[in-house]
């Protein structure tokens, strides 16, 4: 499904590039894998997961070169590797990676819930002790 959508967007970018080339307008599709953001499960950048600023800086350098490009060079390495492997292997790798990200995100949520429950419990205990005049 995602691959079909990507192909559709790529075709649209190519069509727009051809249609508006006489007006000096170009369209391109920049392909990213994962980018560390505040709202994503991946918050810390690494070699293969750039920060938003790092990705934006790399993306700005590629504007106007190709209809389809992978702007962050470590992502280009991963895409090259992905194209050389069978689709089922790539799908299994992406599934494992995404499940790992989801598991880390869920553990953070559970940890925060437990911290909030502990704080609520402590609040109730201190409130009761204050009412009883112990504190």
C-alpha positions as MATLAB code, in Angstrom:
seq = 'XXXXXXXXXXXXXXXXXXXXXXXXXXXXXXXXXXXXXXXXXXXXXXXXXXXXXXXXXXXXXXXXXXXXXXXXXXXXXXXXXXXXXXXXXXXXXXXXXXXXXXXXXXXXXXXXXXXXXXXXXXXXXXXXXXXXXXX';
ca = [
       0.000    0.000    0.000;
       2.718    2.488    1.007;
       4.802    1.527   -2.036;
       1.830    2.099   -4.355;
       1.237    5.509   -2.803;
       4.931    6.342   -3.195;
       4.817    5.331   -6.866;
       1.704    7.461   -7.381;
       3.388   10.493   -5.807;
       6.531    9.879   -7.883;
       4.468    9.737  -11.082;
       2.688   12.951  -10.106;
       6.044   14.667   -9.434;
       7.345   13.546  -12.840;
       4.151   14.665  -14.570;
       4.245   18.087  -12.900;
       7.944   18.452  -13.757;
       7.220   17.764  -17.426;
       4.112   19.936  -17.476;
       5.704   22.990  -15.876;
       9.271   22.664  -17.224;
       8.669   25.478  -19.725;
       7.850   27.787  -16.781;
      11.106   26.898  -14.967;
       9.196   25.078  -12.248;
      10.325   21.731  -10.945;
       8.815   19.170   -8.614;
      10.635   16.528   -6.672;
       9.845   13.801   -4.183;
      12.317   13.543   -1.335;
      12.353   10.095    0.237;
      13.208    9.764    3.924;
      13.289    6.743    6.181;
      13.113    7.969    9.776;
      13.696   11.410   11.277;
      13.954   12.135   15.014;
      11.281   14.621   16.094;
       9.683   15.695   19.352;
       6.380   14.042   18.424;
       7.813   10.800   17.009;
       8.767    7.742   19.005;
      12.358    8.287   17.868;
      13.442   11.408   19.711;
      17.251   11.138   19.699;
      19.116   11.455   16.409;
      21.701    8.873   15.413;
      23.764    8.091   12.327;
      20.804    6.642   10.403;
      18.116    8.787   12.079;
      18.864   12.493   11.596;
      17.475   15.374   13.615;
      14.899   17.602   11.949;
      17.512   20.302   11.359;
      19.999   17.804    9.930;
      17.419   16.368    7.565;
      16.134   19.807    6.506;
      19.702   20.965    5.809;
      20.364   17.881    3.666;
      17.003   18.266    1.895;
      17.649   21.896    0.980;
      20.855   20.918   -0.855;
      18.928   18.532   -3.135;
      16.209   20.888   -4.341;
      16.135   21.017   -8.122;
      18.392   18.057   -8.917;
      16.164   15.044   -9.468;
      12.488   14.135   -9.539;
      13.085   11.506   -6.848;
      15.949   11.707   -4.405;
      17.051   10.494   -1.006;
      18.560   13.603    0.510;
      20.205   12.219    3.659;
      23.182   10.156    2.495;
      22.944    7.377    5.163;
      19.351    6.866    3.984;
      20.720    6.487    0.444;
      22.948    3.664    1.681;
      19.985    1.942    3.348;
      17.777    2.353    0.259;
      20.575    0.939   -1.928;
      20.832   -2.053    0.378;
      17.036   -2.402    0.427;
      16.839   -2.482   -3.385;
      19.472   -5.225   -3.553;
      17.555   -7.507   -1.143;
      14.313   -9.409   -1.748;
      11.180   -7.512   -0.759;
      10.251   -9.982    1.968;
      13.598   -9.411    3.738;
      13.153   -5.635    3.587;
       9.581   -5.939    4.862;
      10.732   -8.124    7.776;
      13.516   -5.661    8.668;
      11.170   -2.657    8.595;
       8.549   -4.524   10.621;
      11.113   -5.454   13.300;
      12.407   -1.882   13.400;
       8.921   -0.393   13.683;
       7.885   -2.894   16.353;
      11.010   -1.997   18.327;
      10.177    1.701   18.087;
       6.603    0.971   19.166;
       7.794   -1.157   22.096;
      10.142    1.594   23.312;
       7.355    4.164   22.956;
       4.883    1.985   24.865;
       7.386    1.360   27.674;
       7.861    5.123   28.051;
       4.103    5.606   28.259;
       3.775    2.866   30.892;
       6.670    4.317   32.880;
       5.022    7.764   32.874;
       1.679    6.277   33.941;
       3.330    4.452   36.827;
       5.144    7.635   37.880;
       1.852    9.551   37.780;
       0.110    6.833   39.812;
       2.890    6.927   42.382;
       2.665   10.716   42.626;
      -1.119   10.482   43.012;
      -0.748    7.864   45.730;
       1.843    9.951   47.562;
      -0.420   12.992   47.310;
      -3.318   11.056   48.847;
      -1.102    9.673   51.645;
       0.320   13.091   52.527;
      -3.150   14.641   52.366;
      -4.490   12.004   54.797;
      -1.522   12.445   57.114;
      -2.056   16.203   57.053;
      -5.767   15.759   57.897;
      -4.880   13.466   60.792;
      -2.471   16.069   62.131;
       0.577   13.855   61.817;
       2.305   16.366   59.549;
];
